[in-house]
Amino acid sequence: MNFSTALIIFSAILLPLCFILLELARRRKSDNLSGREFKPRIFLVIALSAFSLMGILVILQFLAISSSLFFFILYPAVTALLLLAVLFSNKSQKTLIVFAVIIFHLVLLSLLLPPASGITVDERSSAIVRLAAEGHWDTSWTYIDPYYNPFPLDLGMFYSASVVTTLNSLSTSLGWIVYFFFIVAYDSTLYAITRRLGGSWRVGALSILIFAFTPPAFINPQPQCIASLFLLLFVLAFFEAFIHKPTFSLIVLSNLCFAIAILVHGTAAIGVVLLLILLVASYILPKIRRAQSFGSYKKALLLPSAITLTIITLSRWIYFGGLNRIQGPLDAFIIRLLGGAQTGIGGSTYVPLYDQAVSPLGAYAWSLPLSLAAALVLYYFIHKNSLKDTKTLAIIAMCLTAILLQLVGFLGSVFSSNVGLQRYLGQASFVLLIPAAAIAGIKILNGSSRIIAGFLVLIVLFSGIGLADPVFSPSLYSNVNTVNSAKGPDFVEVQNLYNILASPTTIVSTYEILTAFSYVNIALNYYGKQINAYAGSSKTNRLMAENLTSGYGVSGLVYLWTPDLSVAASNVSVNLVYNSGRHVAVIER
């Protein structure tokens, strides 16, 4: 069984299970959980235990012990404690609970960050170095894809933070600062949307907890996620205008947020799909429930907004580029679906990334939020009285948008070797399912003690399995065919480099050398020194060469590349050049 098959099976099992739990919980007349509050002493013990375990996790991650069995036990334990706190705490404690789940999300995502000292280099580093040197962005520069013009907002965030903090723009300490504020902003926006739709702070807190361990919804301060943040801000402002009476300021704010989102990354076009589905649903749902139609002003808001967003999206794609990123994968998908020539790599049929090496068990962490959201939609349609609420219409539209794009993205990953459909349609839309999943979760938690216990088990398993996903554990990608594995000569190379490189040292290299470094560091540790190996992508070598030839070399960094780029290194003042005929290492002091 592969990952894709397991995803279908898990969804087929969990969807009816979640719906049954919703039906059982419906027997309770009230959605109010305030009658089951913890006594202050018990709440204090749970809160202290949760923060203590999070502190232990931070220490373990700092000591690089994150792959231990003990580590995989602690995260589900904290998840269970926070779930209990969300369920049984009173309203006066909500600020502490929301703060705790956001901190927990930060602790989890810190797994992917390099140590807080030194320099981080990835495929966009040459661009940020040039931006820092010039103090402005020039659209004629070729450091990054012109698709991100007129201004790459992610680079602007790091540059602005660098100016404010006086830290190097490539400093990992600066990266941690930007990361912190971005995650807090994203979680806070998600919390605000879910709380308004779900009517409770508990729903908002649960949404962050579910979101934290959902692999397809993984976020960091890169263009697609920044666009996702502004898309959520658009949703928040637009739903405020749609659910309540629209105001001029809300309409302007929602359009402005969408315009920023689509300029940052084309995946924000999800907002257009959301409005179109919301428009269709506003006509169909009243007929299903046989009641009065939604207010005319709501429909008067929907249609012009959908047209405006469509114009903004097409203008961005046509003027700044990006239409080909959608057209290419769609063409390949349609050709393959109609029985045309096979699309493959090296003449072989394309195998989706997760089907190559990821455990099928990991599909559980993808399918649970999806199943909870789908079960809630099914619940609303069966109990038609629920369709009277405008909030319900918004929730259904979000879920249908995400599920439709998930389906297209999933099929696209199966029928096309271009992963654009999966990444830009499927994974980018997954966050729209989180509010509905949290609302369904709170409804289930309002059931009997047995229902609560069963759902707690589902969520605790969800956090443990989600943590083992390659998105949180990149080392699991070592066996994926799209990444070259280390071979004998690479290990010889690493042993030679161990003899001459200082510790700690940041390595920027090809994936083969990085894999060898990781193996020697973790498994063999021949020389007793730890070298931090890092590369954002396979493009790093070319970009580092551009850095050096442009005179923007970074102090204290080790550059590794293939011999044909060694000429670029000769123009840099260094005290060490290592050339084995296969790779070149340059240390600039």
C-alpha positions in Angstrom: 0.0 0.0 0.0 1.3 3.5 -0.9 0.6 6.8 0.7 -2.1 7.9 -1.8 -4.1 4.6 -1.3 -3.8 5.0 2.4 -5.1 8.5 2.2 -8.2 7.3 0.5 -8.7 4.4 3.0 -8.2 6.6 6.0 -10.6 9.2 4.7 -13.2 6.5 3.9 -13.0 5.2 7.5 -12.6 8.5 9.4 -15.4 10.4 7.6 -18.3 8.2 8.7 -16.6 7.8 12.1 -16.5 11.6 12.6 -20.1 12.0 11.4 -21.2 9.3 13.9 -19.4 11.1 16.7 -21.2 14.4 15.7 -24.5 12.6 15.7 -23.9 11.1 19.1 -22.8 14.5 20.5 -25.9 16.1 19.1 -28.0 14.4 21.8 -26.7 17.1 24.2 -28.9 20.1 23.8 -26.2 22.7 24.4 -22.8 23.4 22.9 -21.8 25.1 26.1 -18.9 23.4 27.9 -18.7 25.7 30.9 -20.4 23.2 33.2 -17.3 21.0 33.2 -14.7 23.4 34.3 -11.5 22.3 36.1 -11.0 23.5 39.7 -8.2 26.2 39.8 -5.7 23.8 41.3 -6.2 21.1 38.7 -6.0 23.7 35.9 -2.7 25.1 37.4 -1.2 21.6 37.5 -2.2 21.0 33.8 -0.9 24.4 32.7 2.4 23.9 34.6 2.8 20.4 33.2 2.2 21.5 29.6 4.7 24.4 29.8 7.3 22.2 31.6 7.1 19.6 28.9 7.4 22.2 26.2 10.5 23.5 28.0 11.9 19.9 27.9 11.1 19.7 24.2 13.0 22.9 23.5 16.0 21.6 25.4 15.9 18.3 23.6 15.7 20.1 20.2 18.6 22.3 21.2 20.7 19.2 22.1 19.6 17.7 18.7 17.9 14.7 20.3 14.7 15.3 18.3 14.6 11.9 16.8 14.4 9.9 20.0 11.4 7.8 21.0 11.1 10.0 24.2 10.7 13.0 21.9 7.8 11.4 20.0 6.1 10.7 23.3 6.4 14.2 24.6 4.6 16.0 21.8 1.4 13.9 22.0 1.5 14.3 25.8 1.5 18.1 25.5 -1.2 17.8 22.9 -3.4 15.9 25.4 -2.8 18.4 28.2 -3.7 21.3 26.0 -6.8 19.6 24.7 -7.9 19.1 28.3 -7.1 22.7 29.1 -9.2 23.9 26.1 -12.1 21.6 27.1 -12.3 22.3 30.8 -10.8 25.8 31.4 -13.1 28.8 32.0 -13.4 32.0 30.0 -11.0 34.0 32.3 -8.2 31.5 31.4 -8.7 31.8 27.6 -5.7 34.1 27.0 -3.3 31.7 28.7 -4.7 28.8 26.7 -4.5 30.6 23.3 -1.0 31.8 24.2 0.0 28.2 25.1 -1.2 26.6 21.8 0.6 29.3 19.8 3.8 28.7 21.8 3.4 25.0 21.2 3.1 25.6 17.5 6.3 27.6 17.5 8.1 24.8 19.4 6.9 22.3 16.8 8.0 24.4 13.8 11.3 25.2 15.4 12.3 21.6 14.5 12.9 22.8 11.0 15.1 25.8 11.9 18.9 25.6 12.0 20.7 26.6 15.2 20.1 30.2 16.3 23.7 31.0 15.7 25.5 31.3 12.3 24.1 31.9 8.9 21.3 30.3 6.9 21.6 30.1 3.1 19.0 29.0 0.7 18.1 29.7 -3.0 17.0 33.3 -2.2 20.0 34.3 -0.2 21.8 36.0 -3.0 18.7 38.2 -3.6 18.5 39.3 0.1 22.2 40.0 0.2 21.9 42.2 -2.9 18.8 43.9 -1.5 20.6 44.6 1.8 23.6 46.0 -0.1 21.6 48.3 -2.4 18.7 49.2 0.0 16.1 48.8 -2.7 14.8 46.2 -5.1 15.4 46.3 -8.8 13.0 44.2 -11.0 15.8 43.8 -13.6 17.8 41.6 -11.1 17.9 37.9 -12.0 18.6 36.6 -8.5 15.1 35.2 -8.2 12.3 34.2 -10.6 10.6 37.3 -12.2 7.3 35.8 -11.1 7.9 37.3 -7.7 8.1 40.9 -9.1 7.4 43.7 -8.5 8.7 43.1 -5.0 9.3 39.9 -3.1 7.6 40.5 0.2 9.4 37.7 2.0 12.7 39.3 1.3 11.3 42.7 2.3 10.3 41.1 5.7 13.9 39.9 6.3 15.4 43.1 5.1 13.2 45.3 7.3 13.9 43.0 10.3 17.6 43.3 9.6 17.4 47.1 9.6 15.5 47.2 12.8 17.6 44.6 14.7 20.9 45.4 13.0 21.4 41.7 12.5 22.9 40.2 9.3 20.2 39.6 6.7 21.3 35.9 6.5 21.7 35.4 10.3 19.8 32.5 11.7 19.0 34.6 14.7 17.2 37.0 12.4 15.4 34.1 10.8 14.1 33.0 14.3 12.8 36.5 15.0 10.9 36.8 11.6 9.6 33.2 12.1 8.3 34.0 15.5 6.3 37.1 14.5 5.0 35.5 11.3 3.7 32.4 13.1 2.0 34.5 15.8 0.3 36.7 13.1 -0.8 33.6 11.2 -2.2 31.7 14.2 -3.9 34.8 15.5 -5.6 35.4 12.2 -6.7 31.7 12.0 -8.0 32.0 15.6 -10.0 35.2 14.8 -11.7 33.5 11.8 -12.5 30.3 13.6 -13.8 32.1 16.7 -16.1 34.3 14.6 -17.4 31.3 12.6 -17.6 28.9 15.6 -18.8 31.4 18.2 -16.4 30.3 20.9 -12.8 31.0 21.9 -12.4 27.2 22.5 -13.0 26.6 18.8 -10.3 29.1 17.9 -7.8 27.5 20.3 -8.6 24.0 18.9 -8.1 25.3 15.4 -4.5 26.3 16.1 -3.8 22.9 17.8 -5.2 21.0 14.8 -3.4 23.3 12.3 -0.1 22.8 14.1 0.1 19.1 13.2 -1.5 19.1 9.8 1.4 18.5 7.3 -0.2 19.9 4.2 -0.9 23.2 6.1 2.7 23.6 7.1 3.8 27.3 7.1 7.0 29.4 7.2 7.8 32.9 6.0 8.1 32.1 2.3 6.0 33.6 -0.5 3.3 31.0 -0.7 2.7 31.2 3.1 2.8 35.0 3.2 0.2 35.0 0.5 -1.8 32.5 2.6 -1.7 34.9 5.6 -3.1 37.8 3.5 -5.7 35.5 2.0 -6.8 34.6 5.6 -7.0 38.4 6.4 -9.1 38.8 3.2 -11.4 36.0 4.4 -11.6 37.5 7.9 -12.5 41.0 6.5 -14.9 39.7 3.8 -16.8 37.4 6.2 -17.2 40.3 8.6 -18.9 42.2 5.8 -20.9 39.2 4.5 -22.1 37.9 7.8 -22.9 41.3 9.3 -23.8 44.4 7.3 -21.0 45.4 4.9 -19.2 48.7 5.4 -17.0 50.6 3.0 -13.9 50.1 5.2 -14.4 46.3 5.4 -14.8 46.1 1.6 -11.7 48.2 0.9 -9.7 46.2 3.5 -10.7 42.8 2.1 -9.8 43.8 -1.5 -6.5 45.3 -0.4 -5.6 42.1 1.5 -6.4 40.0 -1.6 -4.5 42.3 -3.9 -1.4 41.9 -1.7 -1.9 38.2 -1.4 -2.1 37.6 -5.2 0.9 39.9 -5.9 3.0 37.9 -3.4 2.0 34.5 -4.8 -0.5 33.2 -7.4 -2.0 30.6 -5.0 -4.1 33.4 -3.5 -6.4 32.8 -6.5 -8.1 30.3 -4.1 -10.0 33.4 -2.9 -11.7 33.7 -6.3 -12.8 30.1 -6.1 -14.1 30.6 -2.6 -16.3 33.6 -3.6 -17.6 31.8 -6.7 -18.6 28.8 -4.6 -20.1 31.1 -1.9 -22.1 32.9 -4.6 -23.5 29.6 -6.0 -24.2 28.3 -2.5 -26.1 31.5 -1.6 -28.6 30.6 -4.3 -28.8 26.9 -3.8 -28.9 26.5 0.0 -32.1 28.6 0.6 -33.9 26.2 -1.8 -32.6 23.2 0.2 -33.9 24.6 3.5 -37.1 26.0 1.9 -36.8 29.3 3.7 -36.3 33.0 2.9 -33.3 33.8 0.7 -30.3 35.5 2.1 -30.4 39.2 2.2 -30.2 40.9 -1.2 -27.3 43.0 0.1 -25.3 39.9 0.6 -25.7 38.8 -3.0 -25.1 42.3 -4.1 -21.7 42.1 -2.2 -20.8 38.7 -3.5 -21.1 39.2 -7.3 -19.1 42.4 -7.6 -16.5 41.1 -5.2 -16.0 37.9 -7.2 -15.7 39.9 -10.4 -13.2 42.3 -8.8 -11.0 39.5 -7.4 -11.1 37.7 -10.8 -9.9 40.9 -12.6 -7.1 41.4 -10.0 -6.0 37.8 -10.4 -5.9 37.8 -14.2 -4.1 41.1 -14.2 -1.4 39.7 -11.9 -1.0 36.5 -14.0 -0.9 38.3 -17.3 1.2 41.3 -16.4 3.7 39.8 -14.0 3.5 36.2 -15.2 2.2 33.0 -13.5 -0.5 31.8 -15.9 2.0 29.2 -17.2 2.4 27.7 -13.7 -1.3 26.8 -13.8 -1.6 26.0 -17.5 1.4 23.6 -17.7 0.3 21.2 -15.0 -3.4 21.4 -16.2 -2.4 20.6 -19.8 -0.3 17.6 -18.7 -3.2 16.4 -16.5 -5.8 16.7 -19.2 -3.6 14.9 -21.8 -2.9 12.1 -19.4 -6.5 11.8 -18.3 -7.6 11.6 -22.0 -5.2 8.8 -22.6 -2.4 10.8 -24.2 1.3 10.3 -23.9 2.5 9.4 -20.5 4.2 12.1 -18.5 7.2 10.8 -16.6 10.7 11.3 -15.5 13.4 9.5 -17.5 10.8 7.6 -19.5 9.1 6.1 -16.4 5.7 6.9 -15.0 5.7 9.6 -12.4 5.4 8.5 -8.8 4.0 11.1 -6.4 6.6 12.3 -3.9 4.9 10.8 -0.8 4.3 7.5 -2.6 8.0 7.0 -3.0 9.2 6.7 0.5 6.7 8.0 3.1 5.0 5.6 5.4 1.3 5.1 4.5 0.5 5.5 8.2 1.3 9.2 7.7 -1.8 9.6 5.6 -3.8 9.6 8.9 -2.4 13.1 9.7 -3.6 14.3 6.4 -7.1 12.7 6.4 -8.3 13.5 10.0 -8.8 17.3 9.5 -10.2 16.6 6.1 -12.7 14.0 7.5 -13.7 16.3 10.3 -14.5 19.2 8.0 -16.3 16.9 5.5 -18.3 15.3 8.3 -19.4 18.8 9.5 -20.6 19.7 6.0 -22.6 16.4 5.8 -24.0 17.1 9.2 -25.2 20.6 8.1 -26.9 19.2 5.0 -28.7 16.4 6.9 -29.9 18.8 9.6 -31.2 21.5 7.3 -32.1 23.8 10.1 -28.4 24.5 10.5 -28.4 26.0 7.0 -30.4 29.1 8.3 -27.2 30.7 9.6 -25.1 32.8 7.3 -22.0 31.6 9.2 -22.9 28.0 8.1 -23.0 29.1 4.5 -19.4 30.6 4.9 -18.2 27.4 6.6 -19.6 25.2 3.8 -18.1 27.4 1.1 -14.7 27.2 2.7 -14.9 23.4 2.9 -16.2 22.9 -0.6 -13.5 25.2 -2.0 -10.8 23.2 -0.2 -12.2 19.8 -1.0 -12.6 20.7 -4.7 -9.0 21.9 -4.9 -7.8 18.9 -2.9 -9.3 16.6 -5.4 -7.8 18.4 -8.4 -4.4 18.6 -6.6 -4.5 14.9 -5.7 -5.4 13.8 -9.2 -2.9 16.2 -10.6 -0.1 14.6 -8.5 -1.1 11.2 -9.8 -1.5 12.0 -13.5 1.2 14.6 -14.0 4.9 14.8 -13.1 4.6 18.5 -12.3 3.8 18.8 -8.6 2.4 22.3 -9.2 -1.2 21.1 -9.0 -0.7 19.3 -5.7 1.3 22.1 -4.1 -0.4 25.2 -5.5 -4.0 23.9 -5.4 -4.2 21.1 -3.0 -1.9 22.0 -0.1 -2.3 25.8 -0.4 -6.1 25.4 0.2 -5.9 22.9 3.1 -6.0 25.7 5.7 -9.6 26.5 4.7 -10.6 23.1 6.2 -9.1 23.9 9.7 -12.0 26.1 11.0 -14.6 23.5 10.1 -12.5 20.7 11.6 -12.2 22.7 14.9 -15.9 23.4 15.0 -16.6 19.7 14.4 -14.1 18.9 17.1 -15.8 21.1 19.7 -19.2 19.7 18.8 -17.8 16.2 19.4 -16.1 17.2 22.7 -19.5 18.4 23.9 -20.7 14.8 23.9 -20.5 12.2 26.7 -17.3 11.3 28.5 -16.8 8.2 26.3 -17.1 10.3 23.2 -14.7 12.8 24.6 -12.2 10.1 25.5 -12.4 8.6 22.0 -11.9 11.9 20.3 -8.9 12.7 22.5 -7.3 9.5 21.4 -7.9 10.4 17.7 -6.3 13.8 18.2 -3.3 12.5 20.3 -2.6 9.9 17.5 -3.0 12.6 15.0 -0.3 14.7 16.6 2.2 11.8 17.0 1.7 10.6 13.4 1.8 14.2 12.0 5.1 14.8 13.7 6.6 11.9 11.8 5.7 13.4 8.5 8.7 14.5 6.3 7.5 18.1 6.4 8.4 18.1 10.1 11.2 15.5 9.8 13.1 16.4 6.5 15.6 13.6 7.1 12.9 11.2 6.1 13.3 12.4 2.5 16.7 10.7 2.2 15.2 7.7 0.4 13.0 9.7 -2.0 14.0 9.3 -5.6 14.0 13.0 -6.3 17.0 13.5 -4.0 20.3 11.9 -4.9 21.6 9.7 -2.1 25.2 9.7 -0.9 27.6 7.2 -2.5 31.1 6.0 -1.6 33.0 8.9 -3.1 30.8 11.3 -1.1 31.7 9.7 2.2 35.4 9.9 1.3 34.8 13.6 0.5 33.1 14.1 3.9 35.9 12.4 5.8 38.5 14.7 4.1 36.5 17.8 4.8 36.1 16.7 8.5 39.9 17.0 8.8 40.1 20.6 7.6 36.8 22.3 8.6 36.4 24.0 11.9 33.5 23.2 14.2 30.8 24.4 14.3 30.7 25.2 10.6 27.8 25.8 8.2 28.0 23.8 5.0 26.3 24.8 1.8 26.5 21.9 -0.6 24.9 19.5 -2.9 22.4 17.0 -1.4 24.8 14.1 -1.8 27.4 15.7 0.4 24.7 16.8 2.9 23.4 13.3 3.1 26.9 12.0 3.8 27.5 14.7 6.4 24.3 13.8 8.1 25.2 10.1 8.2 28.7 10.8 9.6 27.4 13.2 12.2 24.6 11.1 13.5 25.6 7.5 12.8 29.4 7.4 12.9 30.7 10.7 14.3 34.2 9.7 13.4 36.0 12.8 14.5 33.9 13.9 17.4 32.9 17.2 15.8 29.5 18.4 14.7 29.1 20.2 11.4 25.8 21.9 10.6 25.0 20.9 7.1 22.3 22.9 5.3 21.1 23.7 1.8 17.8 25.3 0.9 17.7 23.7 -2.5 19.8 22.3 -5.3 20.0 25.8 -6.8 22.2 26.9 -3.8 25.5 26.2 -5.6 24.7 28.4 -8.6 23.4 31.2 -6.4 26.5 31.1 -4.2 28.7 31.5 -7.2 26.6 34.5 -8.2 27.2 35.9 -4.7 30.9 35.6 -4.9 31.3 36.9 -8.4 29.1 39.9 -7.5 31.4 40.6 -4.6 28.7 39.9 -2.0 30.3 36.9 -0.3 29.2 36.2 3.3 31.9 36.1 6.0 32.3 32.9 7.9 30.5 30.6 5.4 31.7 27.5 3.7 30.8 27.2 0.0 30.9 23.9 -1.8 30.3 23.4 -5.4 31.3 21.4 -8.5 34.8 22.1 -10.0 33.5 24.0 -13.0 32.6 26.9 -10.6 36.0 27.0 -8.9 37.0 29.9 -11.1 34.5 32.1 -9.2 36.2 31.2 -5.9 39.6 32.4 -7.1 38.3 36.0 -7.2 37.6 35.9 -3.4 40.1 36.6 -0.7 40.2 33.4 1.3 42.5 31.5 3.6 41.4 28.0 2.6 40.4 26.5 -0.8 39.8 22.8 -0.9 39.5 21.2 -4.4 39.3 17.4 -4.6 38.3 17.4 -8.3 34.7 16.7 -7.4 33.8 19.6 -5.1 35.4 22.8 -4.0 35.2 24.2 -0.4 36.0 27.9 0.2 36.2 29.5 3.7 36.1 33.2 3.7 37.3 35.0 6.9 
